[in-house]
Amino acid sequence: MAWAGADKEKLHKAEENDFLRRLDRGIDDMEAGRELSLEEAFQKINELRSIRRDARV
């Protein structure tokens, strides 16, 4: 059962690395001036949700 713990640790590390990559990209975007207003951000979120919802159908 020791292998199960190692697999969980690898999964946790992969999730942590993914989070840090996303955070770095967000910081890079802010530094480059690629930011959306709050209204534009929510509009984009709604568009992406609609696209994902339509893709499942």
PyMOL Python script that loads the backbone (N, CA, C, O; Angstrom):
from pymol import cmd

cmd.read_pdbstr("""\
ATOM      1  N   MET A   1       0.806  -1.208   0.000  1.00  0.00           N
ATOM      2  CA  MET A   1       0.000   0.000   0.000  1.00  0.00           C
ATOM      3  C   MET A   1       0.844   1.266   0.000  1.00  0.00           C
ATOM      4  O   MET A   1       0.310   2.366  -0.140  1.00  0.00           O
ATOM      5  N   ALA A   2       2.134   1.124   0.152  1.00  0.00           N
ATOM      6  CA  ALA A   2       3.000   2.300   0.132  1.00  0.00           C
ATOM      7  C   ALA A   2       2.953   2.995  -1.218  1.00  0.00           C
ATOM      8  O   ALA A   2       3.124   4.211  -1.307  1.00  0.00           O
ATOM      9  N   TRP A   3       2.722   2.217  -2.267  1.00  0.00           N
ATOM     10  CA  TRP A   3       2.660   2.810  -3.604  1.00  0.00           C
ATOM     11  C   TRP A   3       1.470   3.744  -3.743  1.00  0.00           C
ATOM     12  O   TRP A   3       1.538   4.720  -4.489  1.00  0.00           O
ATOM     13  N   ALA A   4       0.376   3.461  -3.036  1.00  0.00           N
ATOM     14  CA  ALA A   4      -0.806   4.328  -3.109  1.00  0.00           C
ATOM     15  C   ALA A   4      -0.476   5.719  -2.577  1.00  0.00           C
ATOM     16  O   ALA A   4      -0.916   6.725  -3.134  1.00  0.00           O
ATOM     17  N   GLY A   5       0.299   5.771  -1.499  1.00  0.00           N
ATOM     18  CA  GLY A   5       0.690   7.064  -0.942  1.00  0.00           C
ATOM     19  C   GLY A   5       1.593   7.823  -1.887  1.00  0.00           C
ATOM     20  O   GLY A   5       1.496   9.045  -2.002  1.00  0.00           O
ATOM     21  N   ALA A   6       2.479   7.098  -2.569  1.00  0.00           N
ATOM     22  CA  ALA A   6       3.387   7.741  -3.524  1.00  0.00           C
ATOM     23  C   ALA A   6       2.614   8.307  -4.699  1.00  0.00           C
ATOM     24  O   ALA A   6       2.933   9.392  -5.187  1.00  0.00           O
ATOM     25  N   ASP A   7       1.582   7.571  -5.168  1.00  0.00           N
ATOM     26  CA  ASP A   7       0.756   8.061  -6.275  1.00  0.00           C
ATOM     27  C   ASP A   7       0.005   9.328  -5.880  1.00  0.00           C
ATOM     28  O   ASP A   7      -0.098  10.269  -6.666  1.00  0.00           O
ATOM     29  N   LYS A   8      -0.516   9.344  -4.664  1.00  0.00           N
ATOM     30  CA  LYS A   8      -1.233  10.527  -4.195  1.00  0.00           C
ATOM     31  C   LYS A   8      -0.295  11.722  -4.095  1.00  0.00           C
ATOM     32  O   LYS A   8      -0.669  12.851  -4.414  1.00  0.00           O
ATOM     33  N   GLU A   9       0.929  11.457  -3.647  1.00  0.00           N
ATOM     34  CA  GLU A   9       1.908  12.534  -3.525  1.00  0.00           C
ATOM     35  C   GLU A   9       2.273  13.086  -4.900  1.00  0.00           C
ATOM     36  O   GLU A   9       2.413  14.298  -5.062  1.00  0.00           O
ATOM     37  N   LYS A  10       2.430  12.208  -5.892  1.00  0.00           N
ATOM     38  CA  LYS A  10       2.729  12.651  -7.260  1.00  0.00           C
ATOM     39  C   LYS A  10       1.583  13.477  -7.824  1.00  0.00           C
ATOM     40  O   LYS A  10       1.807  14.498  -8.474  1.00  0.00           O
ATOM     41  N   LEU A  11       0.341  13.029  -7.571  1.00  0.00           N
ATOM     42  CA  LEU A  11      -0.828  13.764  -8.049  1.00  0.00           C
ATOM     43  C   LEU A  11      -0.889  15.139  -7.401  1.00  0.00           C
ATOM     44  O   LEU A  11      -1.143  16.133  -8.081  1.00  0.00           O
ATOM     45  N   HIS A  12      -0.661  15.208  -6.105  1.00  0.00           N
ATOM     46  CA  HIS A  12      -0.680  16.488  -5.393  1.00  0.00           C
ATOM     47  C   HIS A  12       0.392  17.423  -5.960  1.00  0.00           C
ATOM     48  O   HIS A  12       0.139  18.610  -6.164  1.00  0.00           O
ATOM     49  N   LYS A  13       1.582  16.888  -6.212  1.00  0.00           N
ATOM     50  CA  LYS A  13       2.678  17.702  -6.749  1.00  0.00           C
ATOM     51  C   LYS A  13       2.329  18.214  -8.136  1.00  0.00           C
ATOM     52  O   LYS A  13       2.624  19.364  -8.462  1.00  0.00           O
ATOM     53  N   ALA A  14       1.694  17.362  -8.973  1.00  0.00           N
ATOM     54  CA  ALA A  14       1.300  17.773 -10.321  1.00  0.00           C
ATOM     55  C   ALA A  14       0.258  18.889 -10.249  1.00  0.00           C
ATOM     56  O   ALA A  14       0.330  19.854 -11.011  1.00  0.00           O
ATOM     57  N   GLU A  15      -0.707  18.764  -9.343  1.00  0.00           N
ATOM     58  CA  GLU A  15      -1.728  19.807  -9.180  1.00  0.00           C
ATOM     59  C   GLU A  15      -1.095  21.110  -8.714  1.00  0.00           C
ATOM     60  O   GLU A  15      -1.466  22.190  -9.175  1.00  0.00           O
ATOM     61  N   GLU A  16      -0.144  21.003  -7.804  1.00  0.00           N
ATOM     62  CA  GLU A  16       0.545  22.189  -7.303  1.00  0.00           C
ATOM     63  C   GLU A  16       1.330  22.871  -8.425  1.00  0.00           C
ATOM     64  O   GLU A  16       1.304  24.095  -8.549  1.00  0.00           O
ATOM     65  N   ASN A  17       2.029  22.077  -9.241  1.00  0.00           N
ATOM     66  CA  ASN A  17       2.783  22.636 -10.359  1.00  0.00           C
ATOM     67  C   ASN A  17       1.860  23.311 -11.368  1.00  0.00           C
ATOM     68  O   ASN A  17       2.193  24.372 -11.897  1.00  0.00           O
ATOM     69  N   ASP A  18       0.693  22.700 -11.644  1.00  0.00           N
ATOM     70  CA  ASP A  18      -0.279  23.293 -12.568  1.00  0.00           C
ATOM     71  C   ASP A  18      -0.768  24.633 -12.029  1.00  0.00           C
ATOM     72  O   ASP A  18      -0.874  25.607 -12.775  1.00  0.00           O
ATOM     73  N   PHE A  19      -1.065  24.680 -10.735  1.00  0.00           N
ATOM     74  CA  PHE A  19      -1.520  25.926 -10.119  1.00  0.00           C
ATOM     75  C   PHE A  19      -0.456  27.013 -10.242  1.00  0.00           C
ATOM     76  O   PHE A  19      -0.765  28.156 -10.581  1.00  0.00           O
ATOM     77  N   LEU A  20       0.790  26.656  -9.965  1.00  0.00           N
ATOM     78  CA  LEU A  20       1.867  27.647 -10.034  1.00  0.00           C
ATOM     79  C   LEU A  20       2.091  28.127 -11.467  1.00  0.00           C
ATOM     80  O   LEU A  20       2.393  29.302 -11.674  1.00  0.00           O
ATOM     81  N   ARG A  21       1.950  27.252 -12.454  1.00  0.00           N
ATOM     82  CA  ARG A  21       2.061  27.666 -13.861  1.00  0.00           C
ATOM     83  C   ARG A  21       0.971  28.671 -14.218  1.00  0.00           C
ATOM     84  O   ARG A  21       1.232  29.676 -14.879  1.00  0.00           O
ATOM     85  N   ARG A  22      -0.267  28.384 -13.770  1.00  0.00           N
ATOM     86  CA  ARG A  22      -1.381  29.302 -14.042  1.00  0.00           C
ATOM     87  C   ARG A  22      -1.157  30.650 -13.364  1.00  0.00           C
ATOM     88  O   ARG A  22      -1.432  31.700 -13.946  1.00  0.00           O
ATOM     89  N   LEU A  23      -0.667  30.613 -12.155  1.00  0.00           N
ATOM     90  CA  LEU A  23      -0.389  31.845 -11.424  1.00  0.00           C
ATOM     91  C   LEU A  23       0.688  32.662 -12.137  1.00  0.00           C
ATOM     92  O   LEU A  23       0.558  33.879 -12.274  1.00  0.00           O
ATOM     93  N   ASP A  24       1.737  32.000 -12.586  1.00  0.00           N
ATOM     94  CA  ASP A  24       2.802  32.694 -13.330  1.00  0.00           C
ATOM     95  C   ASP A  24       2.265  33.329 -14.608  1.00  0.00           C
ATOM     96  O   ASP A  24       2.623  34.460 -14.935  1.00  0.00           O
ATOM     97  N   ARG A  25       1.411  32.611 -15.331  1.00  0.00           N
ATOM     98  CA  ARG A  25       0.838  33.183 -16.557  1.00  0.00           C
ATOM     99  C   ARG A  25      -0.014  34.400 -16.248  1.00  0.00           C
ATOM    100  O   ARG A  25       0.008  35.383 -16.988  1.00  0.00           O
ATOM    101  N   GLY A  26      -0.770  34.338 -15.151  1.00  0.00           N
ATOM    102  CA  GLY A  26      -1.598  35.473 -14.761  1.00  0.00           C
ATOM    103  C   GLY A  26      -0.748  36.684 -14.408  1.00  0.00           C
ATOM    104  O   GLY A  26      -1.076  37.811 -14.778  1.00  0.00           O
ATOM    105  N   ILE A  27       0.333  36.448 -13.698  1.00  0.00           N
ATOM    106  CA  ILE A  27       1.235  37.549 -13.353  1.00  0.00           C
ATOM    107  C   ILE A  27       1.872  38.130 -14.614  1.00  0.00           C
ATOM    108  O   ILE A  27       1.984  39.348 -14.754  1.00  0.00           O
ATOM    109  N   ASP A  28       2.289  37.255 -15.530  1.00  0.00           N
ATOM    110  CA  ASP A  28       2.856  37.725 -16.801  1.00  0.00           C
ATOM    111  C   ASP A  28       1.856  38.588 -17.556  1.00  0.00           C
ATOM    112  O   ASP A  28       2.223  39.627 -18.105  1.00  0.00           O
ATOM    113  N   ASP A  29       0.587  38.165 -17.590  1.00  0.00           N
ATOM    114  CA  ASP A  29      -0.452  38.943 -18.275  1.00  0.00           C
ATOM    115  C   ASP A  29      -0.626  40.318 -17.639  1.00  0.00           C
ATOM    116  O   ASP A  29      -0.744  41.320 -18.343  1.00  0.00           O
ATOM    117  N   MET A  30      -0.643  40.365 -16.319  1.00  0.00           N
ATOM    118  CA  MET A  30      -0.799  41.656 -15.637  1.00  0.00           C
ATOM    119  C   MET A  30       0.376  42.570 -15.928  1.00  0.00           C
ATOM    120  O   MET A  30       0.197  43.762 -16.180  1.00  0.00           O
ATOM    121  N   GLU A  31       1.582  42.011 -15.894  1.00  0.00           N
ATOM    122  CA  GLU A  31       2.762  42.826 -16.167  1.00  0.00           C
ATOM    123  C   GLU A  31       2.774  43.344 -17.594  1.00  0.00           C
ATOM    124  O   GLU A  31       3.302  44.425 -17.855  1.00  0.00           O
ATOM    125  N   ALA A  32       2.199  42.584 -18.524  1.00  0.00           N
ATOM    126  CA  ALA A  32       2.165  42.993 -19.929  1.00  0.00           C
ATOM    127  C   ALA A  32       0.966  43.890 -20.227  1.00  0.00           C
ATOM    128  O   ALA A  32       0.803  44.355 -21.355  1.00  0.00           O
ATOM    129  N   GLY A  33       0.123  44.137 -19.213  1.00  0.00           N
ATOM    130  CA  GLY A  33      -1.028  45.018 -19.409  1.00  0.00           C
ATOM    131  C   GLY A  33      -2.217  44.325 -20.055  1.00  0.00           C
ATOM    132  O   GLY A  33      -3.127  44.989 -20.551  1.00  0.00           O
ATOM    133  N   ARG A  34      -2.219  42.992 -20.055  1.00  0.00           N
ATOM    134  CA  ARG A  34      -3.347  42.251 -20.643  1.00  0.00           C
ATOM    135  C   ARG A  34      -4.334  41.927 -19.531  1.00  0.00           C
ATOM    136  O   ARG A  34      -4.340  40.823 -18.987  1.00  0.00           O
ATOM    137  N   GLU A  35      -5.159  42.899 -19.206  1.00  0.00           N
ATOM    138  CA  GLU A  35      -6.154  42.739 -18.147  1.00  0.00           C
ATOM    139  C   GLU A  35      -7.514  43.116 -18.690  1.00  0.00           C
ATOM    140  O   GLU A  35      -7.623  43.941 -19.597  1.00  0.00           O
ATOM    141  N   LEU A  36      -8.550  42.513 -18.138  1.00  0.00           N
ATOM    142  CA  LEU A  36      -9.918  42.828 -18.511  1.00  0.00           C
ATOM    143  C   LEU A  36     -10.585  43.561 -17.350  1.00  0.00           C
ATOM    144  O   LEU A  36     -10.240  43.364 -16.184  1.00  0.00           O
ATOM    145  N   SER A  37     -11.538  44.401 -17.700  1.00  0.00           N
ATOM    146  CA  SER A  37     -12.346  45.002 -16.639  1.00  0.00           C
ATOM    147  C   SER A  37     -13.212  43.901 -16.039  1.00  0.00           C
ATOM    148  O   SER A  37     -13.347  42.828 -16.627  1.00  0.00           O
ATOM    149  N   LEU A  38     -13.794  44.157 -14.883  1.00  0.00           N
ATOM    150  CA  LEU A  38     -14.625  43.162 -14.220  1.00  0.00           C
ATOM    151  C   LEU A  38     -15.778  42.725 -15.115  1.00  0.00           C
ATOM    152  O   LEU A  38     -16.075  41.535 -15.219  1.00  0.00           O
ATOM    153  N   GLU A  39     -16.420  43.682 -15.752  1.00  0.00           N
ATOM    154  CA  GLU A  39     -17.552  43.369 -16.635  1.00  0.00           C
ATOM    155  C   GLU A  39     -17.103  42.512 -17.822  1.00  0.00           C
ATOM    156  O   GLU A  39     -17.775  41.545 -18.180  1.00  0.00           O
ATOM    157  N   GLU A  40     -15.972  42.868 -18.428  1.00  0.00           N
ATOM    158  CA  GLU A  40     -15.456  42.093 -19.555  1.00  0.00           C
ATOM    159  C   GLU A  40     -15.053  40.685 -19.124  1.00  0.00           C
ATOM    160  O   GLU A  40     -15.234  39.724 -19.872  1.00  0.00           O
ATOM    161  N   ALA A  41     -14.512  40.571 -17.930  1.00  0.00           N
ATOM    162  CA  ALA A  41     -14.096  39.258 -17.425  1.00  0.00           C
ATOM    163  C   ALA A  41     -15.308  38.345 -17.246  1.00  0.00           C
ATOM    164  O   ALA A  41     -15.266  37.180 -17.643  1.00  0.00           O
ATOM    165  N   PHE A  42     -16.383  38.858 -16.655  1.00  0.00           N
ATOM    166  CA  PHE A  42     -17.576  38.040 -16.476  1.00  0.00           C
ATOM    167  C   PHE A  42     -18.224  37.699 -17.814  1.00  0.00           C
ATOM    168  O   PHE A  42     -18.770  36.608 -17.974  1.00  0.00           O
ATOM    169  N   GLN A  43     -18.170  38.607 -18.762  1.00  0.00           N
ATOM    170  CA  GLN A  43     -18.703  38.327 -20.090  1.00  0.00           C
ATOM    171  C   GLN A  43     -17.912  37.191 -20.743  1.00  0.00           C
ATOM    172  O   GLN A  43     -18.491  36.296 -21.360  1.00  0.00           O
ATOM    173  N   LYS A  44     -16.593  37.234 -20.602  1.00  0.00           N
ATOM    174  CA  LYS A  44     -15.736  36.184 -21.168  1.00  0.00           C
ATOM    175  C   LYS A  44     -16.011  34.846 -20.492  1.00  0.00           C
ATOM    176  O   LYS A  44     -16.061  33.815 -21.161  1.00  0.00           O
ATOM    177  N   ILE A  45     -16.188  34.852 -19.179  1.00  0.00           N
ATOM    178  CA  ILE A  45     -16.510  33.624 -18.449  1.00  0.00           C
ATOM    179  C   ILE A  45     -17.813  33.029 -18.974  1.00  0.00           C
ATOM    180  O   ILE A  45     -17.900  31.822 -19.196  1.00  0.00           O
ATOM    181  N   ASN A  46     -18.818  33.867 -19.171  1.00  0.00           N
ATOM    182  CA  ASN A  46     -20.102  33.378 -19.696  1.00  0.00           C
ATOM    183  C   ASN A  46     -19.949  32.803 -21.096  1.00  0.00           C
ATOM    184  O   ASN A  46     -20.559  31.783 -21.415  1.00  0.00           O
ATOM    185  N   GLU A  47     -19.142  33.443 -21.933  1.00  0.00           N
ATOM    186  CA  GLU A  47     -18.912  32.933 -23.287  1.00  0.00           C
ATOM    187  C   GLU A  47     -18.246  31.557 -23.239  1.00  0.00           C
ATOM    188  O   GLU A  47     -18.656  30.638 -23.947  1.00  0.00           O
ATOM    189  N   LEU A  48     -17.221  31.423 -22.405  1.00  0.00           N
ATOM    190  CA  LEU A  48     -16.505  30.152 -22.309  1.00  0.00           C
ATOM    191  C   LEU A  48     -17.396  29.050 -21.738  1.00  0.00           C
ATOM    192  O   LEU A  48     -17.324  27.903 -22.179  1.00  0.00           O
ATOM    193  N   ARG A  49     -18.231  29.391 -20.761  1.00  0.00           N
ATOM    194  CA  ARG A  49     -19.164  28.394 -20.211  1.00  0.00           C
ATOM    195  C   ARG A  49     -20.149  27.940 -21.265  1.00  0.00           C
ATOM    196  O   ARG A  49     -20.472  26.755 -21.343  1.00  0.00           O
ATOM    197  N   SER A  50     -20.631  28.865 -22.078  1.00  0.00           N
ATOM    198  CA  SER A  50     -21.573  28.512 -23.149  1.00  0.00           C
ATOM    199  C   SER A  50     -20.907  27.596 -24.170  1.00  0.00           C
ATOM    200  O   SER A  50     -21.514  26.629 -24.632  1.00  0.00           O
ATOM    201  N   ILE A  51     -19.670  27.898 -24.519  1.00  0.00           N
ATOM    202  CA  ILE A  51     -18.943  27.067 -25.484  1.00  0.00           C
ATOM    203  C   ILE A  51     -18.764  25.655 -24.932  1.00  0.00           C
ATOM    204  O   ILE A  51     -18.980  24.680 -25.651  1.00  0.00           O
ATOM    205  N   ARG A  52     -18.371  25.535 -23.664  1.00  0.00           N
ATOM    206  CA  ARG A  52     -18.189  24.218 -23.061  1.00  0.00           C
ATOM    207  C   ARG A  52     -19.499  23.459 -22.962  1.00  0.00           C
ATOM    208  O   ARG A  52     -19.547  22.253 -23.204  1.00  0.00           O
ATOM    209  N   ARG A  53     -20.569  24.171 -22.604  1.00  0.00           N
ATOM    210  CA  ARG A  53     -21.892  23.543 -22.477  1.00  0.00           C
ATOM    211  C   ARG A  53     -22.344  23.033 -23.845  1.00  0.00           C
ATOM    212  O   ARG A  53     -22.851  21.916 -23.949  1.00  0.00           O
ATOM    213  N   ASP A  54     -22.168  23.833 -24.889  1.00  0.00           N
ATOM    214  CA  ASP A  54     -22.576  23.440 -26.238  1.00  0.00           C
ATOM    215  C   ASP A  54     -21.743  22.271 -26.757  1.00  0.00           C
ATOM    216  O   ASP A  54     -22.241  21.441 -27.518  1.00  0.00           O
ATOM    217  N   ALA A  55     -20.483  22.204 -26.350  1.00  0.00           N
ATOM    218  CA  ALA A  55     -19.597  21.116 -26.808  1.00  0.00           C
ATOM    219  C   ALA A  55     -20.026  19.781 -26.210  1.00  0.00           C
ATOM    220  O   ALA A  55     -19.819  18.737 -26.827  1.00  0.00           O
ATOM    221  N   ARG A  56     -20.618  19.799 -25.025  1.00  0.00           N
ATOM    222  CA  ARG A  56     -21.057  18.552 -24.388  1.00  0.00           C
ATOM    223  C   ARG A  56     -22.305  18.002 -25.034  1.00  0.00           C
ATOM    224  O   ARG A  56     -22.547  16.797 -24.970  1.00  0.00           O
ATOM    225  N   VAL A  57     -23.100  18.843 -25.652  1.00  0.00           N
ATOM    226  CA  VAL A  57     -24.376  18.420 -26.237  1.00  0.00           C
ATOM    227  C   VAL A  57     -24.170  17.742 -27.549  1.00  0.00           C
ATOM    228  O   VAL A  57     -25.136  17.320 -28.184  1.00  0.00           O
TER     229      VAL A  57
END
""", "prot")
cmd.dss("prot")
cmd.show_as("cartoon", "prot")
cmd.util.cbc("prot")
cmd.orient("prot")
